[in-house]
Amino acid sequence: MYQISREKMPELLAAVAKEMDLFLPVQNNGITNFGFWTEDADVDLDTLKTVKSPKDAFFPQSEILYSCYQKANKTSIEPAALKDAPFAIFGVRPCDVRAFDVLDRVFLSEPADVYYAARREHGTIVALACHEPEESCFCKVFGIDCADPVADVAAWMIEADVAMWQVADGYAWEAKTEKGQKLTELVKAYLTEQDLTKEVEAEKEAIRTLIDKMPNSNLSLEGWGVGKTKERFDDPKWKELSDACLGCGTCTFSCPTCQCYDIKDFNTGNGVQRYRCWDSCMYSDFTMMAAGNNRTTQLQRFRQRFMHKLVYFPDNNDGMYSCVGCGRCVEKCPQSLNIVKVIKRMGGTK
């Protein structure tokens, strides 16, 4: 195990960025989101939750798939280049690391999404334990240990390449995979080899004590999960819960596991670019085709979102939920119609 001081952290980040793209929490106008490192970037590793998750690194909000050109009555198609260079994602919280596993099950299932797969292959994840969990956090409900960025919990491996914990005046650093070892060798000049076992265990204990005190950490999932479609689908409570939904999509765009997207064409003036961009099942025109839309009411769209997270996804993924309890929707929904409220109102209280 190694230690990196806060004073040396900017040098370490600059060393990584010199060799590869570096994606990490950056503060801009008082808001912290993941972005690319630059020399003048205001790096923010202290804010617990970025507004959006780091899933952009593997599943960008918008990306070109291919371009079409026509010359002399001949049409040519040029696929977008796949990611072919290493990059690092720094400061990923345990809930967001688990979210990558959820996305993997969608995009790496056969036939695998080649754009996602290429990024996943070349990305190195540096995870950071949650020094001070917040009231909106409920990751423990889904078997995630926010004190341990790399833990085998509830039969699912939370996989990160490097794990970090806040200790003393800096951070403990531990490589967990071959990718993590390579990154460690790259920045070894800024690391001090040290036995920090006691400090890390004390940090873990303090974090777990805090998360146990959070109001939603003991939320019950009774009535949700595998085999609950019939029981939940026709529940009359969906009507009263969905009545206040604005269909704004804030929940889906801040969610680390939502994977819905649309594919569109853009006329560049000398050709056409086909691109995909994030979409939301909460929008009235989501998946609309010439024949119309199979979910015509906000109730149906509202129900779809939460049934997918809590029933459909577990049904098809060995019981794994596609919510990681990050709490972003708890903080961001303008109508407070977040997943915690749905679980409680539908009977899963404790």
Phi, psi and omega in degrees: 000151182234163174238140174236126180281158178299325182295327182270351184302316178302323178293319179298315180296321179295324179293320178295314183295336178291332184259338184198164173297141180234121183249121186202168180294124181232134179267132179220119182054040176081002181243132181256124176219162175288136178204175181279143180291137170224167183298329181257014181291139177269084183294134184229095178265358183269329177295127185295312186235124170289157181299312173253160181278170178279014182297341176307330183298327181252333183226081185300152180298330175212136178207142178282134178265313174196165180238145179242137178227149177232122178222131178051048178063018176243134180257129177242145180238126181241106178296147176295145181293139177281153177301125184229015180228148180293150174212163182236144174245118191249138174080033181277129181282155183306323179295322180286332174293316176299325180300327177298325178295320177298314179295323178302319183292338178270306189275341180258358173290148182291133357282130184294146175283113188294328181291314178295314183300320180295318179293319181298321181295324187263354182270139174247126185259122174253110185262152182229122178299154184274099185302318180224092177303154183249168184299332181279354182282138173212036182297330181301329180302328184257022174076023181258132179260103183289355177271348184225104182296343178227098184216142176269093184239137176054034175074004177243133181273123173275106191259117170229158184271330175225137176250139179230147174226145177280121178221144177046236182259022181197220184223145168276143185229126181221120177287139184241342183224177177297319176300319179296322177297318180296318179294322179299316178298325181296326187246016186301333181296339183256002182250148176243120180291129186200147176275105182248024184303312181296318181295318180293318179295323177294321178295317179299316181296319179295319179295314181295327176295320179292313183296329178294338181271350181292142188299336184251009184291339179252023177301131181270138176259018178301131181093358178243169176102203186300132173078016184255013183301308183297319182295322187265329192302316185261017179297127181295344181293339178302324182297308183292327179290321186277346184303324184269358182292131180272348184064032185280337180083005180302320181298318184286325182282339176265351184282134179282349183247350179296135185231011180293140176213161175244156176241128184226163177247141180234126179278114182275353184102329176232019179169189181231133174253128174262127182225163173239153181213155180304144176227177182223133176292351180274353181273144183293336181260012180294128182058021179290134179231185182302328182279354180114212184223134183280351173238098190264352181238158178294329176301313181296320181290318178299312180299319180302315182302310186279330174294323178295315181296318194252348182228302186297313182295313176302324179302327186252004184220049173056033177088356180288130175280153177259025167246142180244008175068030181290333178085006181296318180291331176298321182278330192259335184297121182292344181249007181057036179260051185275175186294331177295315179297320180296314181300315182292313185293329181276003173115353182271062181252160179204000000 
